[in-house]
């Protein structure tokens, strides 16, 4: 698995224009090298239709391809799904795309993923709770289907001590948002649940103030 991870990251470095996203993935790879499965079966919620969307899913799709696994992507918006299909086809990636509410998809799917990347419902730092609730509902919908040893990755999280500069379009003024809660983001409810010690998951990622953090967990029982 270490070789497949390195191969996928090397490929991603060659296609992604975002140094930040590459660094983000490096931090993920550093903590999942002991992934216990030969084939990666990944579900990603929230599709990327271009590189401005981040397109971290391309790395996960490449990892699935490198291990003869499967990559599944779901988004509620048809135009994003179609754009994502075009993007991934252009990258030579084998993918399965679905247009559906991600919570409903995860509740109904027969796919048994050993890697899940939760990245739907854009985070609004001025009103972060809907995104956090949606991330929690996704987690509840899929966690029991994931085998022991599986990895969960949750995007878009900020820890206390971080500040974010929001730049408004069309020449509008920018605004500084200070993170005063312990964590704000798509995975905040999941984070609190795992920290309670009452879950079947252990945290692999670090709680770092600064840039956008991907939470990484492994199922332990």
Secondary structure by P-SEA (a helix, b strand, c coil): caaaaaaaaaaaaaccccaaaaaaaaaaaaccccccccccbbbbcccccccccccaaaaaaaaaaaacbbbbbbbccaaaaaaaaaaaaaaccccccccccaaaaaacccccccbbbbbccccccccaaaaaaaaaaaaaaccccccccbbbbbcccccccbbbbbbbccccbbbbbbbcccccccaaaaaaaaaacccccccccccccccbbbbbbbbcc
